Amino acid sequence: MQSNPPAGPGRGPLGRALDLVFAIQRWLMVACLVVMVVLLFGNVALRYLFNSGINVSDELSRLAFVWLIFIGSVLAVRDHTHMGVTMLVERFGRGARRVTHLFCQALILAVLCMLIKGSWDQTVIGMATRLPVTNLPAGVFNIACLYAAIAMALLTLADIVLTLGGAEPALDASAVDPLS
């Protein structure tokens, strides 16, 4: 499994700033998970014990779940932990692996551009619609997708630039079992 270089004096200011941004995203994922657990457990307990509930718990926990998933997918792109089938690419030489990686990254970037456009359109539409209980704009769900698509596109562009600059392309999966 690929991992990011350790933070420290050897990293430049941009690298340390990016590490901080991604550390904040990890904490946002923790916050989303805590919100989901507290709201859903509290709602179940209130319904079971007092025959009442928290009206906003379903909408807010669903919103936290959507953001949790999209933030997690951005972090997975950064760490190169998305699922990938590399048994063929691992057998290629260095040059063929680089060309294959750049081709795949270009395809990923094209798909992410379509996702950016679609999620932008859906966000604009959703901002006019209100959620029934919290009265939040329904577009807050689509903003998560827009954020993730933009962040993944930037990470993909950075990977393309690094690969063109001579860096060894990272494999998207590892032959090492992460659970062992």
SESE-993957 format. One record per residue: residue in three letters; x negated, y, z of N, C-alpha, C, O in turn. Coordinates in steps of 0.001 Angstrom, whole numbers, plus 500000, padded with zeros to 6 digits. Each point is the difference from the previous one (the first is absolute). Layout:
% residues N
NODE   residuo       nu       nv       nw      cau      cav      caw       cu       cv       cw       ou       ov       ow
NODE       ala        X        Y        Z        X        Y        Z        X        Y        Z        X        Y        Z
...
END
This chain:
% residues 180
NODE   residuo       nu       nv       nw      cau      cav      caw       cu       cv       cw       ou       ov       ow
NODE       met   499151   498833   500000   500849   501167   500000   499107   501228   500000   499004   500042   500721
NODE       gln   501336   500939   498492   499236   501225   499916   500323   500857   501217   501122   499976   500504
NODE       ser   497904   500772   499958   500264   500939   501074   499313   501312   499669   499059   500048   499208
NODE       asn   501425   500998   501406   499455   501321   499748   498681   500152   500741   499791   499350   501024
NODE       pro   499310   501504   498473   498756   500236   500703   500280   500601   501368   500966   500747   500156
NODE       pro   498223   498947   500824   500257   500532   501335   499827   501509   500043   499163   500573   499302
NODE       ala   501647   500049   501532   499875   501439   500180   498738   500268   500810   499630   499204   500864
NODE       gly   499730   501881   498865   498803   500317   500752   499180   501051   499306   500465   500648   499062
NODE       pro   498282   499528   501408   499170   501065   499461   499624   499796   498536   499665   500969   499319
NODE       gly   500381   497787   500173   499633   499746   498611   501073   500419   499015   499731   500094   498802
NODE       arg   501461   500156   501669   501109   500391   499125   500028   501512   499862   499690   500736   500936
NODE       gly   500691   499710   497869   500106   501435   499773   501271   500555   500619   500825   499242   500509
NODE       pro   499341   502088   499452   501191   500606   500600   501295   499551   499330   501021   499843   500668
NODE       leu   498944   499949   498008   501197   499543   499305   500366   498588   500439   501175   499702   500216
NODE       gly   497826   499428   499917   500253   498635   500454   500564   499961   501405   500904   499216   500289
NODE       arg   498565   501633   500594   500515   500048   501375   501412   500564   500028   500837   499547   500781
NODE       ala   499435   501447   498362   501355   500566   499938   500998   498957   499502   501112   499898   500520
NODE       leu   498484   499324   498466   500886   498946   499505   500229   498925   501058   501110   499487   500142
NODE       asp   497840   500176   500598   500165   499033   501088   501010   500503   501021   500817   499228   500503
NODE       leu   499129   502073   499806   500942   500585   500945   501425   499951   499451   500937   499669   500727
NODE       val   499225   500659   497996   501333   499969   499378   500583   498591   500061   501177   499824   500316
NODE       phe   497997   499173   499381   500510   498640   500015   500204   499483   501418   500863   499152   500228
NODE       ala   498360   501343   500722   500249   499641   501406   501330   500585   500461   500745   499346   500730
NODE       ile   499556   501876   498851   501294   500616   500334   501132   499185   499383   501041   499810   500628
NODE       gln   498761   499709   498149   501039   499189   499363   500221   498702   500765   501137   499545   500133
NODE       arg   497788   499854   500373   500165   498785   500808   500821   500304   501255   500858   499209   500392
NODE       trp   498877   501927   500228   500770   500374   501184   501452   500321   499639   500904   499740   500794
NODE       leu   499326   500819   498021   501379   500224   499556   500730   498679   499810   501193   499892   500285
NODE       met   498080   499099   499229   500614   498671   499876   500369   499449   501374   501066   499407   500170
NODE       val   498059   500786   500800   500293   499558   501367   501223   500740   500530   500876   499398   500621
NODE       ala   499181   501917   499131   501147   500788   500455   501296   499513   499352   501030   499901   500668
NODE       cys   498924   499798   498046   501187   499482   499312   500445   498680   500621   501193   499780   500209
NODE       leu   497864   499356   500079   500332   498709   500601   500591   500179   501396   500958   499317   500361
NODE       val   498476   501593   500420   500519   500258   501346   501420   500558   499922   500877   499587   500758
NODE       val   499345   501351   498322   501346   500569   499828   500996   498897   499651   501098   499948   500553
NODE       met   498510   499173   498528   500898   498914   499609   500325   499095   501180   501164   499680   500239
NODE       val   497816   499910   500493   500209   499070   501114   500849   500645   501087   500952   499387   500483
NODE       val   498719   501834   499905   500730   500667   501076   501452   500232   499608   500910   499711   500777
NODE       leu   499308   500811   498019   501376   500293   499593   500833   498732   499839   501137   499937   500468
NODE       leu   498307   499066   498880   500792   498786   499778   500213   499217   501291   501103   499512   500245
NODE       phe   497858   500359   500587   500174   499302   501267   500961   500768   500905   500879   499411   500630
NODE       gly   498946   501911   499429   500909   500807   500815   501438   499898   499540   500921   499933   500815
NODE       asn   499269   500056   497877   501351   499890   499459   500618   498642   500323   501166   499925   500387
NODE       val   498061   499006   499457   500513   498661   500324   500319   499900   501480   501044   499466   500374
NODE       ala   498063   501045   500480   500242   499944   501440   501233   500803   500384   500817   499548   500801
NODE       leu   499318   501644   498627   501175   500816   500310   501294   499343   499528   501010   500048   500702
NODE       arg   498968   499344   498127   501212   499339   499504   500361   498793   500859   501172   499754   500283
NODE       tyr   497800   499492   500129   500252   498790   500782   500419   500336   501426   500925   499385   500532
NODE       leu   498410   501580   500091   500256   500295   501411   501127   500992   500218   500769   499853   500950
NODE       phe   499349   501153   498194   500952   501081   500255   501042   500179   498908   500817   500918   500068
NODE       asn   499162   498216   498929   500956   500075   498896   499975   501378   499315   501032   500522   499578
NODE       ser   497767   500043   500327   499815   501257   499284   498680   499891   499242   499353   498952   500019
NODE       gly   500262   502098   499337   498748   499934   499253   499511   501377   499619   500669   501007   500234
NODE       ile   498149   499018   499174   499404   501236   499506   500360   500094   498523   499578   499164   499201
NODE       asn   501185   501830   500443   500508   500104   498628   498890   500145   498957   500092   499426   498915
NODE       val   498878   501323   501403   498967   500291   499010   498945   498910   499903   499106   500089   499158
NODE       ser   500973   498886   501679   498911   499017   500050   499833   499236   498691   498870   499729   499594
NODE       asp   502205   499924   499751   499881   499244   498748   499334   500819   498906   499101   499514   499314
NODE       glu   501339   501725   500524   499422   500837   498948   498544   500347   500289   499163   499942   499098
NODE       leu   500525   500414   502138   498629   500377   500328   499053   498804   499947   498860   500138   499557
NODE       ser   501595   498697   500887   499124   498829   499928   499810   499549   498549   498921   499522   499650
NODE       arg   502088   500618   499511   499830   499691   498580   499031   500977   499348   499180   499600   499174
NODE       leu   500907   501676   501189   499069   501000   499488   498570   499693   500467   499058   500099   499213
NODE       ala   500778   499534   502052   498674   499647   500521   499459   498772   499283   498803   499926   499723
NODE       phe   502064   499104   499971   499558   498794   499297   499514   500329   498591   498967   499492   499567
NODE       val   501762   501346   499725   499610   500382   498635   498648   500712   500029   499123   499694   499191
NODE       trp   500701   501251   501730   498723   500709   500086   498875   499063   500426   498879   500125   499509
NODE       leu   501397   498956   501378   499006   499014   500430   499490   499196   498814   498794   499803   499855
NODE       ile   502109   499735   499302   499630   499202   498838   499159   500805   499016   498982   499510   499513
NODE       phe   501428   501705   500193   499275   500790   499003   498649   500491   500518   499033   500036   499240
NODE       ile   500880   500340   502031   498700   500377   500558   499078   498788   499998   498815   500113   499686
NODE       gly   501734   498725   500666   499203   498776   500000   499493   499634   498619   498887   499494   499862
NODE       ser   501906   500752   499124   499539   499673   498646   498876   500932   499552   499113   499579   499257
NODE       val   500909   501675   501180   498893   500911   499688   498728   499518   500692   498928   499981   499395
NODE       leu   501191   499633   501858   498825   499511   500724   499471   498711   499381   498791   499771   499981
NODE       ala   502103   499391   499516   499563   498760   499348   499252   500293   498701   499054   499289   499662
NODE       val   501354   501740   499610   499267   500377   498786   498607   500492   500375   499019   499665   499337
NODE       arg   500899   501117   501712   498685   500515   500410   499066   498871   500416   498813   500024   499674
NODE       asp   501712   498990   501043   499171   498908   500506   499860   498848   499007   499334   499008   500298
NODE       his   501283   501109   498532   499980   498945   498974   500533   498679   500556   499415   498941   499773
NODE       thr   501695   501132   500954   500560   498786   500591   501317   499582   499358   500662   499086   500491
NODE       his   499729   501575   498412   501171   499512   499283   499659   498647   499390   498841   499696   499717
NODE       met   502177   499522   500092   499792   498674   499450   499461   500094   498573   500440   500835   499210
NODE       gly   498624   498317   500483   499442   499969   498660   499507   498604   499674   499564   499257   500879
NODE       val   500509   500405   497870   499488   498699   499546   498670   500282   499311   499964   500600   498926
NODE       thr   498953   498964   501694   498674   500367   499514   499182   498800   499535   498806   500142   499734
NODE       met   501806   498684   500162   499204   498816   499663   499390   500097   498609   498944   499414   499761
NODE       leu   501680   501301   499322   499422   500173   498672   498973   501135   500005   498904   499856   499459
NODE       val   501459   501264   501151   499139   501183   499992   498697   499730   500754   498957   500541   499634
NODE       glu   501087   498637   501405   498784   499675   500752   498960   499288   499138   498806   500055   500297
NODE       arg   501636   499280   498646   499083   499261   499126   499368   500887   498928   499050   499588   499334
NODE       phe   501475   501632   500495   499469   500917   498999   498645   500536   500436   499659   499993   501183
NODE       gly   499589   500465   497849   498767   500719   500292   500321   501402   500491   501160   500411   500035
NODE       arg   497810   500309   500339   500198   501331   500575   500702   500950   499022   500917   500721   500395
NODE       gly   498669   499288   498355   500595   500909   499013   501448   499671   499706   500843   500895   499937
NODE       ala   499454   497821   499882   501388   499596   499726   500889   500258   501209   501162   500376   499846
NODE       arg   498305   499427   501348   500777   500273   501219   500325   501488   500090   501105   500377   500390
NODE       arg   497933   500464   499248   500214   501452   500037   501066   500422   498991   500882   500795   500327
NODE       val   499043   498674   498442   500988   500338   498965   501391   499522   500419   500984   500725   499857
NODE       thr   499084   498051   500662   501284   499462   500448   500571   500836   501131   501196   500290   500026
NODE       his   497945   500097   500910   500452   500814   501129   500533   501348   499524   501051   500453   500454
NODE       leu   498218   500189   498628   500451   501299   499492   501315   499876   499236   500861   500873   500102
NODE       phe   499297   498054   499138   501256   499780   499278   501157   499821   500980   501068   500586   499824
NODE       cys   498713   498605   501204   501053   499784   501000   500328   501284   500746   501168   500287   500262
NODE       gln   497808   500485   500079   500243   501259   500700   500767   500982   499110   500837   500756   500493
NODE       ala   498882   499238   498201   500749   500861   499075   501473   499579   499936   500893   500847   499965
NODE       leu   499349   497844   500019   501391   499512   500028   500697   500400   501294   501152   500436   499988
NODE       ile   498139   499412   501129   500563   500380   501294   500326   501487   500008   501058   500403   500484
NODE       leu   498045   500406   498987   500230   501440   499956   501213   500341   499142   500775   500889   500353
NODE       ala   499400   498417   498528   501173   500236   499143   501287   499666   500745   500968   500758   499940
NODE       val   499046   498124   500753   501191   499615   500762   500259   501000   501124   501148   500367   500255
NODE       leu   497797   500069   500412   500172   500977   501076   500516   501335   499466   500774   500673   500680
NODE       cys   498815   499718   498128   500535   501231   499399   501503   499871   499755   500756   500943   500229
NODE       met   499668   497883   499304   501444   499780   499829   500722   500020   501345   501108   500526   500109
NODE       leu   498256   498897   500916   500588   499996   501339   500089   501412   500562   500978   500343   500665
NODE       ile   498006   500479   499073   500025   501391   500456   501162   500744   499353   500745   500707   500678
NODE       lys   499407   499133   498013   501089   500698   499313   501363   499525   500488   500886   500810   500274
NODE       gly   499277   497880   499832   501276   499466   500444   500333   500376   501434   501142   500343   500306
NODE       ser   497868   499596   500573   500284   500343   501395   500219   501506   500165   500759   500427   500869
NODE       trp   498576   500373   498296   500267   501443   500038   501451   500265   499582   500713   500752   500664
NODE       asp   499713   498633   498242   501383   500182   499538   500991   499552   501066   500995   500681   500249
NODE       gln   498739   498173   500384   500907   499493   501032   499981   500885   501247   501021   500151   500670
NODE       thr   497824   500432   499639   499925   500900   501150   500832   501250   499763   500719   500459   500887
NODE       val   499176   500084   497911   500785   501197   499666   501498   499688   500085   500773   500790   500543
NODE       ile   499624   498073   498928   501413   499602   500073   500408   499773   501450   501075   500428   500421
NODE       gly   498066   498898   500342   500340   499647   501381   500063   501177   500944   500645   499914   501044
NODE       met   498704   501181   498620   500035   501162   500892   501388   500639   500042   500314   500740   500933
NODE       ala   500503   498983   498077   501357   500554   499981   500981   499111   500762   501129   500414   500266
NODE       thr   498456   498381   500084   500866   499055   500703   499563   499899   501454   498803   499944   500282
NODE       arg   502130   500032   500623   499708   499924   501427   500314   498609   500539   500970   499363   499590
NODE       leu   498191   500180   501335   500263   498735   500682   501193   500198   500933   500147   501075   500581
NODE       pro   500702   497920   499575   501260   500203   500721   499859   500322   501495   500792   500787   500518
NODE       val   498248   498647   500179   499928   500189   501445   499033   501109   500382   500361   500896   500764
NODE       thr   498419   499060   498719   498984   500984   500383   500101   501301   499218   499430   501011   500409
NODE       asn   501276   498978   498490   500148   501150   499115   498671   500425   499374   499871   501125   499518
NODE       leu   499144   497978   500489   498746   500261   499297   500231   499828   498505   500899   499261   499599
NODE       pro   498302   501410   499566   500135   499756   498568   499571   498567   499679   499022   499503   500559
NODE       ala   501699   499843   498554   499679   498620   499620   498654   499929   499291   499416   498923   499884
NODE       gly   500094   502205   499647   498716   500041   499318   498814   499703   500905   498896   499789   499498
NODE       val   501296   500186   501839   498868   499700   500884   499499   498574   499786   498838   499705   500279
NODE       phe   502021   499416   499232   499561   498653   499664   499134   500024   498739   498985   499308   499921
NODE       asn   501426   501494   499099   499273   500068   498740   498683   500754   500120   499074   499757   499225
NODE       ile   500835   501149   501732   498745   500715   500218   498905   499018   500421   498831   500191   499666
NODE       ala   501545   498771   501060   499015   498984   500401   499394   499330   498767   498790   499784   499935
NODE       cys   502045   499895   499108   499517   499384   498765   499150   500990   499206   498966   499623   499449
NODE       leu   501456   501624   500490   499238   501027   499296   498632   500189   500636   498986   500063   499305
NODE       tyr   500991   500027   502027   498731   500138   500702   499076   498824   499690   498833   500194   499661
NODE       ala   501691   498595   500454   499174   498806   499787   499483   499932   498570   498839   499658   499777
NODE       ala   502002   500661   499263   499577   499937   498598   498901   501022   499715   499038   499689   499298
NODE       ile   501090   501520   501234   498976   501023   499787   498694   499597   500692   498922   500105   499414
NODE       ala   501184   499436   501830   498792   499610   500738   499311   498817   499319   498774   499986   499889
NODE       met   501992   499026   499656   499393   498854   499323   499398   500413   498660   498962   499471   499602
NODE       ala   501675   501466   499699   499441   500480   498727   498672   500718   500241   499056   499824   499229
NODE       leu   500862   500973   501819   498745   500674   500322   498910   498998   500372   498850   500154   499590
NODE       leu   501505   498825   501180   499031   498965   500357   499550   499222   498765   498828   499643   499878
NODE       thr   502098   500098   499216   499670   499285   498769   499090   500850   499117   499038   499491   499425
NODE       leu   501264   501792   500468   499128   500903   499237   498596   500048   500606   499005   499969   499275
NODE       ala   500918   500106   502035   498694   500013   500658   499243   498703   499724   498787   500018   499795
NODE       asp   501927   498864   500201   499369   498720   499716   499478   499952   498561   498915   499477   499743
NODE       ile   501866   501071   499324   499562   500043   498599   498736   500848   499870   499052   499603   499322
NODE       val   500933   501554   501322   498834   500888   499936   498775   499313   500603   498906   500063   499438
NODE       leu   501282   499284   501704   498869   499305   500632   499492   498859   499123   498793   499788   499890
NODE       thr   502128   499476   499485   499599   498889   499139   499267   500519   498764   498994   499423   499586
NODE       leu   501502   501653   499831   499310   500591   498849   498643   500565   500399   499086   500077   499179
NODE       gly   500787   500317   502084   498740   500526   500498   498983   498929   500357   498880   500315   500401
NODE       gly   501506   498414   499457   499041   498925   500239   500273   499142   501214   499281   499027   500229
NODE       ala   501729   501295   500557   500301   499190   501184   500544   498635   499570   500660   499867   498970
NODE       glu   499048   499148   501836   500505   498650   499730   501495   499969   500299   500416   500389   501091
NODE       pro   500414   499148   497939   501446   499966   500262   500315   499005   501113   499445   498903   500059
NODE       ala   501456   501513   500812   500415   499137   501101   501018   498989   499507   500846   500321   499165
NODE       leu   499076   498475   501343   501019   499008   499691   501202   500264   500881   499855   500377   501163
NODE       asp   501351   499423   498280   501211   500296   500755   500402   498878   500946   500940   500151   500779
NODE       ala   498369   498749   499160   500274   498909   500928   498676   499351   500340   499013   500156   499281
NODE       ser   500975   499138   501787   498771   499373   500431   500207   498504   500107   501088   499535   500340
NODE       ala   497863   499713   499370   500077   498550   500149   499963   499592   501465   500289   498851   500335
NODE       val   499357   502083   500538   499929   499729   501430   501394   500146   500599   500683   500997   499766
NODE       asp   499730   498014   500998   501301   500054   500664   499910   500994   501164   499208   499782   500917
NODE       pro   501581   501308   499075   499893   501003   501064   500478   499469   501342   499706   500607   501030
NODE       leu   501016   498287   498993   500517   499464   501258   499027   499048   500665   500221   499579   501136
NODE       ser   498692   500072   498164   499068   499052   500602   498872   500686   500722   499130   499334   500561
END
